[in-house]
Amino acid sequence: MTTHYLIYHNFLQDEQRLYGEYGHLLVFNPGPVDADLKVTLFFEDREPHTFQLKAPAGQSSESNYGKWPIKPGMQFALQVESTRPVACQSTVGWNVTLNSYLPNARTKSPQGLRECALSYMSITQLSKDWYLPDGIVIDMREDIYVRESEWALMLNPGDQPAEVTLALHYQTVEEYHVTVPARRLKVVYMDDIARRNTHYGVHFISSEPIAAQWKRQVAWYDRDEVMAYWSVPCVPGPLK
């Protein structure tokens, strides 16, 4: 595994509410030789940016936003190209302490809640077909104390725009069409297009090979603090 896609990353520092998101890239190189890593950051609104890292032999190494050419307010995807076979994983934490992990960090949370985090393995191939079994947007229900929002993330690392159909499978199928520009990350807020309070599966059908991933966020119903969130790579189909 020498090429990896990790397409949910968000660098957030909300000074007003003290909300933060901060992430890490973990690379395990089990071999006897150091691996050189070419890391490309893909954005929604600008050209990619590339920088270099190294994965020492026989160990797992960590790199984080503080070492990368980014600043708060950026959502982005990673492509990691390695000179040796490695395994890659991302961890991203959401907090109400403006990305401070000190015991006495400031917070405006009335509940004293501090952090929730997600972690996921890399996608190691591109495909024109992707599948997600567990889609649901939860809102406006009196019998449950949470609300859930979802995002579809699509990375097109190629040089041609990708025309993507999101086929939402309920008992019937509803389609949503989106263009993912070349060398860009595209994020779709599913709350705007999915039926509320109904499970559905998603089939991504793309004109170009892409990577696809899902994010779900669970918030308390009576405030906007996050209770839990996660991001999972979708399941690829064969290239057409």
C-alpha positions as CSV (number, residue, x, y, z in Angstrom):
1,M,0.0,0.0,0.0
2,T,1.9,3.0,-1.2
3,T,-0.9,5.5,-2.1
4,H,-3.5,6.5,0.6
5,Y,-6.5,8.9,0.7
6,L,-7.7,10.3,4.0
7,I,-10.4,12.7,2.9
8,Y,-11.9,14.1,6.1
9,H,-9.8,16.8,7.8
10,N,-11.0,20.1,9.3
11,F,-8.9,22.7,11.1
12,L,-11.3,24.8,13.2
13,Q,-10.7,27.5,15.8
14,D,-13.9,29.4,16.6
15,E,-12.7,32.2,19.0
16,Q,-16.3,33.2,19.8
17,R,-17.5,29.8,21.0
18,L,-14.1,28.3,21.8
19,Y,-14.9,25.3,19.5
20,G,-11.9,23.6,17.8
21,E,-11.1,20.7,15.5
22,Y,-7.5,19.5,15.2
23,G,-6.1,16.4,13.5
24,H,-3.3,14.0,13.1
25,L,-1.8,11.6,10.5
26,L,-0.4,8.3,11.8
27,V,1.8,6.3,9.5
28,F,3.0,2.8,10.4
29,N,6.1,1.6,8.5
30,P,6.7,-2.0,9.4
31,G,9.6,-2.5,7.0
32,P,13.4,-2.2,7.6
33,V,13.8,1.0,5.4
34,D,12.6,4.5,6.0
35,A,9.8,5.7,3.8
36,D,9.7,9.1,2.1
37,L,6.1,10.5,2.0
38,K,4.7,13.0,-0.5
39,V,1.7,14.5,1.2
40,T,-0.8,16.4,-1.0
41,L,-3.5,18.6,0.6
42,F,-6.7,19.0,-1.5
43,F,-9.1,21.8,-0.8
44,E,-12.6,22.8,-1.9
45,D,-11.6,26.3,-3.3
46,R,-7.9,26.2,-4.3
47,E,-5.2,24.2,-5.9
48,P,-3.5,21.4,-4.0
49,H,-0.4,21.9,-1.9
50,T,2.3,19.3,-1.5
51,F,4.9,18.8,1.3
52,Q,7.2,16.0,2.4
53,L,7.3,13.8,5.5
54,K,9.3,10.7,6.5
55,A,8.1,7.5,8.1
56,P,10.9,5.9,10.1
57,A,11.5,2.2,9.6
58,G,9.9,-0.2,12.1
59,Q,7.6,2.2,13.9
60,S,4.5,4.4,13.8
61,S,5.1,8.1,13.4
62,E,2.7,11.1,14.0
63,S,2.3,14.4,12.2
64,N,-0.3,17.0,12.9
65,Y,-1.8,20.3,11.7
66,G,0.8,22.3,13.6
67,K,3.5,21.0,11.2
68,W,1.5,21.4,8.0
69,P,1.1,24.4,5.6
70,I,-2.5,25.2,6.7
71,K,-4.3,27.6,8.9
72,P,-7.6,27.6,10.8
73,G,-10.8,27.6,8.7
74,M,-9.6,25.0,6.2
75,Q,-11.4,21.7,5.4
76,F,-9.2,19.4,3.3
77,A,-8.3,15.9,2.2
78,L,-4.9,14.1,2.2
79,Q,-3.2,12.0,-0.4
80,V,-0.2,10.2,0.9
81,E,2.3,8.7,-1.6
82,S,5.0,6.5,0.0
83,T,8.2,5.1,-1.4
84,R,7.6,2.0,0.8
85,P,4.4,0.0,1.8
86,V,2.9,1.6,4.9
87,A,-0.5,1.8,6.7
88,C,-2.1,5.2,7.2
89,Q,-4.7,6.4,9.7
90,S,-6.2,9.8,10.6
91,T,-7.5,11.0,14.0
92,V,-9.4,14.2,14.3
93,G,-10.7,15.7,17.6
94,W,-13.5,18.1,18.2
95,N,-13.4,20.2,21.5
96,V,-14.8,23.2,23.3
97,T,-11.4,24.4,24.5
98,L,-10.1,26.1,21.3
99,N,-7.8,23.1,20.7
100,S,-6.1,23.4,24.1
101,Y,-5.7,20.2,26.0
102,L,-4.4,21.7,29.3
103,P,-6.3,20.7,32.4
104,N,-7.3,24.3,33.1
105,A,-8.2,25.2,29.5
106,R,-11.1,27.7,29.1
107,T,-14.5,26.4,28.0
108,K,-17.9,27.9,27.6
109,S,-19.6,24.5,27.8
110,P,-22.3,24.5,30.6
111,Q,-21.8,20.8,30.9
112,G,-18.0,20.9,31.1
113,L,-17.8,18.6,28.0
114,R,-14.3,18.8,26.5
115,E,-13.8,16.5,23.5
116,C,-15.0,13.8,21.2
117,A,-12.9,12.3,18.4
118,L,-13.0,10.2,15.3
119,S,-10.4,7.9,13.7
120,Y,-10.4,6.1,10.4
121,M,-8.2,4.1,8.1
122,S,-7.1,5.3,4.7
123,I,-8.7,4.6,1.4
124,T,-6.2,2.8,-0.8
125,Q,-7.8,3.0,-4.2
126,L,-10.0,5.2,-6.4
127,S,-13.2,4.0,-8.0
128,K,-16.2,5.2,-10.1
129,D,-18.6,3.5,-7.7
130,W,-18.9,3.9,-4.0
131,Y,-21.4,2.6,-1.5
132,L,-22.6,3.7,2.0
133,P,-25.1,1.5,3.9
134,D,-26.0,3.7,6.9
135,G,-27.4,7.1,6.0
136,I,-29.8,8.9,8.3
137,V,-30.5,12.5,9.2
138,I,-32.3,12.8,12.5
139,D,-34.2,15.9,13.4
140,M,-37.6,17.1,14.7
141,R,-38.4,14.1,16.7
142,E,-40.0,14.2,20.2
143,D,-38.9,10.7,21.2
144,I,-35.1,11.2,21.0
145,Y,-32.7,13.6,22.7
146,V,-30.2,13.9,19.9
147,R,-30.1,15.3,16.3
148,E,-27.8,13.9,13.6
149,S,-26.3,15.6,10.6
150,E,-24.3,14.0,7.7
151,W,-21.9,15.0,5.0
152,A,-20.8,13.2,1.9
153,L,-17.1,13.9,1.0
154,M,-15.7,13.3,-2.4
155,L,-12.1,13.7,-3.5
156,N,-11.2,14.0,-7.2
157,P,-7.4,14.0,-7.4
158,G,-7.5,13.7,-11.3
159,D,-7.2,16.4,-13.9
160,Q,-10.8,16.1,-15.3
161,P,-14.0,17.2,-13.5
162,A,-16.0,14.3,-12.1
163,E,-19.8,14.3,-12.6
164,V,-21.2,12.4,-9.6
165,T,-24.7,11.1,-9.0
166,L,-25.6,10.3,-5.4
167,A,-28.4,7.7,-5.6
168,L,-30.2,7.7,-2.3
169,H,-31.9,4.3,-1.8
170,Y,-35.0,4.4,0.4
171,Q,-37.8,2.1,-0.8
172,T,-37.5,4.2,-3.9
173,V,-34.4,5.9,-5.3
174,E,-33.8,9.6,-5.4
175,E,-30.9,11.1,-7.3
176,Y,-28.7,14.2,-6.5
177,H,-26.2,15.4,-9.0
178,V,-22.9,17.2,-8.2
179,T,-19.7,18.2,-10.0
180,V,-16.4,17.6,-8.3
181,P,-13.9,19.8,-10.0
182,A,-10.4,18.5,-10.9
183,R,-8.0,18.4,-8.0
184,R,-10.6,19.3,-5.5
185,L,-12.5,18.1,-2.4
186,K,-16.3,18.4,-2.6
187,V,-18.4,18.3,0.6
188,V,-22.2,17.9,0.4
189,Y,-24.4,18.6,3.4
190,M,-26.8,15.8,3.3
191,D,-29.3,17.5,5.7
192,D,-30.3,19.7,2.7
193,I,-31.1,16.8,0.4
194,A,-31.9,13.6,2.4
195,R,-35.3,12.7,3.8
196,R,-35.4,13.3,7.6
197,N,-35.6,10.4,10.1
198,T,-35.4,7.7,7.4
199,H,-32.5,5.3,6.9
200,Y,-31.1,5.1,3.3
201,G,-28.2,3.7,1.4
202,V,-26.0,5.7,-0.9
203,H,-24.5,4.7,-4.3
204,F,-22.0,7.2,-5.6
205,I,-21.7,6.9,-9.4
206,S,-18.9,9.0,-10.9
207,S,-17.7,9.7,-14.4
208,E,-14.1,9.8,-13.1
209,P,-12.3,7.8,-10.4
210,I,-12.7,9.4,-7.0
211,A,-12.5,8.6,-3.3
212,A,-15.7,8.9,-1.2
213,Q,-16.2,9.1,2.6
214,W,-19.0,9.8,5.0
215,K,-19.2,12.0,8.1
216,R,-21.9,11.9,10.8
217,Q,-22.2,14.3,13.7
218,V,-24.5,13.8,16.7
219,A,-25.4,16.8,18.8
220,W,-27.5,17.3,21.9
221,Y,-31.0,18.4,20.9
222,D,-31.1,21.5,23.1
223,R,-27.6,22.9,22.3
224,D,-25.1,22.9,19.5
225,E,-22.3,21.0,21.3
226,V,-21.3,17.8,19.7
227,M,-21.9,14.5,21.6
228,A,-20.2,12.2,19.1
229,Y,-19.0,12.2,15.5
230,W,-17.4,9.8,13.1
231,S,-16.2,9.5,9.6
232,V,-16.0,6.2,7.6
233,P,-14.6,5.5,4.2
234,C,-17.3,4.2,1.8
235,V,-17.0,0.8,0.1
236,P,-15.5,0.9,-3.4
237,G,-16.9,-0.9,-6.4
238,P,-14.7,-1.9,-9.4
239,L,-13.5,0.6,-11.9
240,K,-15.6,0.8,-15.0
